Amino acid sequence: MPGDAEGEAVVAESLSFYGEVDPQTGLLVDGRSIAGRILVLGRARGSTVGSYIIYALAKNKKAPRAIIIAGRPDPILITGAILANIPLYKADPTIMKTVRDGSRVRITNNTIYIE
Amino acid sequence: MYLSREEERILAGEEGEARRLALSVIVKVGEALGAERLIPIKHAHVSGASYSTVGEAGRRFIEDLARMGARFSVPTTVNPVGVDTEDPGRVPVRYTREYLRGQKAILDSFRSMGAELILTCTPYYTHIPRRAGLGPGSHVAWGESSAVVYGNSFLGLRTNREGGPLALMAGIAGRTYYQGLHTPEGRRPIVEVRVEYGPLDEAEAGVLGEALAEYTPHGGVPLVRARIASEPGLRELAAAVGTAGDLGMIHLEGVTPERPDTGGIVERVTIDRGEMAERMEKVAPTGRPDIVYIGCPHAGISDLELLERELRRLGKPRSRVLVSTSRHVYMEALRRGLIAKLTSYGVEFVRDTCLIVSPFRDASVSVATNSYKAYFYLSRKGVRAGLAPIPRLVESAR
């Protein structure tokens, strides 16, 4: 999905938006914030309610600036990202080796740059 | 993706913001999954209607859509909600005022979008399929996994396992993406499972569903050679398949209305009496349960008839017997005198909801059920649960 973005990475190997993200605060269960960051996911899983959680994050102004998924995105994540108007990018699984929490990520013309 | 002129118009917003949003979601999800075009649907069934499952996030989304002026463009039904809408006291739960308010807001929104508010996970037991003109080959967008498997496998419908919001969007847009179980290739079995034991009662059918989910690779379709004793067994099989894995369809030989293309089968598995017995033993209830629970997915008339026969044979139970069903089946059972007979044995009915999607979560009670799906979710809610067929449940309740 198009849309350029730039920000600080928050990396999660696997995430269920339902139950593991607080839509009010944008905090993950481990206390990290995804609000205004670039969320890099190894895999999204879990209930279809996840789409609604992503939507609520945006309504509460706690959404990530963009989401990068390493591998195949699932319909729940895609639906949520579209409803919330969050740019969603598919990346090669090797991104999980190069990106860390706090990495500066810039996305222009469908290319992901990591500093 | 190829789009018709009408679809282009909708995407340009010429039919309003809600339809534009709905169709754009479907197009983008379809594109991400490799669909080349859309397909008109005849019916949508929306899951994610209970305030317990969608919460404030879902309420807000559904309400925003309704405010935007969204209208369903095909007949649309809705999954169970968190309460019996006429009599919340029927469910063994203490509701907060906030919960009831949130649930009402969701219902009001669906109503304003033009949904038919038969709140059930078994839309196939109602007059809806006939009225919507559904039959083998009809394309629909269903969002309840048990109904998806039932519809594809036993009614010959064509639907993917849509998420709740996607079925909602498809109902508004009147279309979904043409991919997966909508296509003949997507319905080709890739594994064959033969059951050397049967006929299976409804509890065993559920356990077979668990096995099928294990033996079928991600998103595939199994060809199943097994004998299922009764219609409730088919429903429980479908529900278990949908619960235990991510399958959206099985080909059940002699029942599935289409002939399977077996050219793609890469593996053959046999399930014998010993494996079935072993799986049943793992989930068996122990002792007299506090609650006997029937109706996940929502009970049909034949469940109620069987329950009545067993209660007549064995007498009034000491355990609580709770049945969840749709308002439609309840009214039909009322006409047939079944409700009067069953309530005389102390059977309690909840309508529009069930123990799974209501906030029921009582770790101090034990529940025995004939539904693998109910067993699965109640166990995960911390409730002590066991699985057995109706005659055994009634016997254990004495």
Chai-1 contact restraints between the chains, C-beta under 6 A:
chainA,res_idxA,chainB,res_idxB,connection_type,confidence,min_distance_angstrom,max_distance_angstrom,comment,restraint_id
A,P23,B,A57,contact,1.0,0.0,6.0,A-B,restraint_1
A,T48,B,G163,contact,1.0,0.0,6.0,A-B,restraint_2
A,T48,B,G164,contact,1.0,0.0,6.0,A-B,restraint_3
A,V49,B,T53,contact,1.0,0.0,6.0,A-B,restraint_4
A,V49,B,V54,contact,1.0,0.0,6.0,A-B,restraint_5
A,S51,B,P165,contact,1.0,0.0,6.0,A-B,restraint_6
A,Y52,B,V54,contact,1.0,0.0,6.0,A-B,restraint_7
A,Y52,B,A57,contact,1.0,0.0,6.0,A-B,restraint_8
A,Y52,B,G58,contact,1.0,0.0,6.0,A-B,restraint_9
A,Y52,B,F61,contact,1.0,0.0,6.0,A-B,restraint_10
A,I53,B,A57,contact,1.0,0.0,6.0,A-B,restraint_11
A,Y55,B,F61,contact,1.0,0.0,6.0,A-B,restraint_12
A,A56,B,A57,contact,1.0,0.0,6.0,A-B,restraint_13
A,P73,B,A32,contact,1.0,0.0,6.0,A-B,restraint_14
A,P75,B,V29,contact,1.0,0.0,6.0,A-B,restraint_15
A,P75,B,G163,contact,1.0,0.0,6.0,A-B,restraint_16
A,I76,B,G163,contact,1.0,0.0,6.0,A-B,restraint_17
A,I78,B,V29,contact,1.0,0.0,6.0,A-B,restraint_18
A,I78,B,A32,contact,1.0,0.0,6.0,A-B,restraint_19
A,T79,B,V25,contact,1.0,0.0,6.0,A-B,restraint_20
A,T79,B,V29,contact,1.0,0.0,6.0,A-B,restraint_21
A,T79,B,P165,contact,1.0,0.0,6.0,A-B,restraint_22
A,T79,B,L166,contact,1.0,0.0,6.0,A-B,restraint_23
A,I82,B,V25,contact,1.0,0.0,6.0,A-B,restraint_24
A,I82,B,K28,contact,1.0,0.0,6.0,A-B,restraint_25
